[in-house]
Amino acid sequence: MDERPPRILALAGSLRKASFNRKILRYAIEGARAAGGKVEELGPEWLRLPLYDGDLEVSGRFPDDVETWRRKILECDGLLIASPEYNHGISGVLKNAIDWGSRPPNVFSGKVAASFGITPGAQGTARSQMNLRVCLAAINVWVVPKTVLVPHAREAFDDAGNLRNERQIQELIALGGALVAAVLSGVARG
Ligand SMILES: Cc1cc2nc3c(=O)[nH]c(=O)nc-3n(C[C@H](O)[C@H](O)[C@H](O)COP(=O)(O)O)c2cc1C
């Protein structure tokens, strides 16, 4: 058994400075750290990659920022993903980053992920989570079965920027912990 703490990358699939999804990421990060994970939060700059274009792959070599992104994913054990919902699917920036990482050799293969999201609407990104799971299954990522859906984003935070609903906070913290437990279980090995 590997003695190192699980290395977790946390990211939101949004470039927006005031992203609601980035705001709730910190609760899942807290849970992952409490469970012993070594967590690094990746800011939106990590998703500012060129649009996927096969012509940018030259002799198995990718653009420099894509190479950096791919290396980052390769070196982690697990991913915490706060996924917005755009037209019932995941955001273009998140899909683009996944697509770049999936090119052979697929750097996502054998990783574990937990995903969740928040939206101003009533469904709390339910459809985006389903869509994300389909993409992650395609690239051999093990996804923690539970998710956390936070609806009504505009009313969800207090003036200090904290989620008002304690149950949602506890569920996000628990999901971060569940990701670390899944990595430690070795579910994705072999
Ligand atoms: C192009 C576009 C499509 C959207 N489609 C949906 C949708 O299908 N369902 C939904 O709940 N919200 C939808 N929204 C609203 C987003 O959930 C909202 O903008 C959210 O704040 C984005 O996440 P962020 O705050 O983390 O950037 C859409 C927003 C955009 C810009």
PDBQT file of the ligand as one rigid body, heavy atoms in Angstrom, charges set to zero:
ROOT
HETATM    1  C1  LIG A 201     -24.695  28.920 -22.019  1.00  0.00    +0.000 C 
HETATM    2  C2  LIG A 201     -25.331  28.672 -20.688  1.00  0.00    +0.000 A 
HETATM    3  C3  LIG A 201     -26.210  27.618 -20.543  1.00  0.00    +0.000 A 
HETATM    4  C4  LIG A 201     -26.799  27.359 -19.309  1.00  0.00    +0.000 A 
HETATM    5  N1  LIG A 201     -27.609  26.282 -19.182  1.00  0.00    +0.000 NA
HETATM    6  C5  LIG A 201     -28.077  25.942 -17.959  1.00  0.00    +0.000 A 
HETATM    7  C6  LIG A 201     -28.799  24.734 -17.780  1.00  0.00    +0.000 A 
HETATM    8  O1  LIG A 201     -29.040  23.961 -18.682  1.00  0.00    +0.000 OA
HETATM    9  N2  LIG A 201     -29.220  24.422 -16.531  1.00  0.00    +0.000 N 
HETATM   10  C7  LIG A 201     -28.983  25.252 -15.463  1.00  0.00    +0.000 A 
HETATM   11  O2  LIG A 201     -29.368  24.917 -14.352  1.00  0.00    +0.000 OA
HETATM   12  N3  LIG A 201     -28.285  26.405 -15.604  1.00  0.00    +0.000 NA
HETATM   13  C8  LIG A 201     -27.834  26.767 -16.827  1.00  0.00    +0.000 A 
HETATM   14  N4  LIG A 201     -27.104  27.910 -16.987  1.00  0.00    +0.000 N 
HETATM   15  C9  LIG A 201     -26.879  28.795 -15.836  1.00  0.00    +0.000 C 
HETATM   16  C10 LIG A 201     -25.610  28.394 -15.083  1.00  0.00    +0.000 C 
HETATM   17  O3  LIG A 201     -25.936  27.339 -14.215  1.00  0.00    +0.000 OA
HETATM   18  C11 LIG A 201     -25.098  29.593 -14.308  1.00  0.00    +0.000 C 
HETATM   19  O4  LIG A 201     -24.628  30.572 -15.211  1.00  0.00    +0.000 OA
HETATM   20  C12 LIG A 201     -24.027  29.238 -13.288  1.00  0.00    +0.000 C 
HETATM   21  O5  LIG A 201     -23.854  30.350 -12.444  1.00  0.00    +0.000 OA
HETATM   22  C13 LIG A 201     -22.723  28.841 -13.958  1.00  0.00    +0.000 C 
HETATM   23  O6  LIG A 201     -21.811  28.353 -13.000  1.00  0.00    +0.000 OA
HETATM   24  P1  LIG A 201     -20.707  29.289 -12.314  1.00  0.00    +0.000 P 
HETATM   25  O7  LIG A 201     -21.448  30.250 -11.399  1.00  0.00    +0.000 OA
HETATM   26  O8  LIG A 201     -19.870  28.347 -11.512  1.00  0.00    +0.000 OA
HETATM   27  O9  LIG A 201     -19.956  30.002 -13.384  1.00  0.00    +0.000 OA
HETATM   28  C14 LIG A 201     -26.520  28.206 -18.216  1.00  0.00    +0.000 A 
HETATM   29  C15 LIG A 201     -25.631  29.277 -18.378  1.00  0.00    +0.000 A 
HETATM   30  C16 LIG A 201     -25.037  29.498 -19.587  1.00  0.00    +0.000 A 
HETATM   31  C17 LIG A 201     -24.049  30.637 -19.727  1.00  0.00    +0.000 C 
ENDROOT
TORSDOF 0
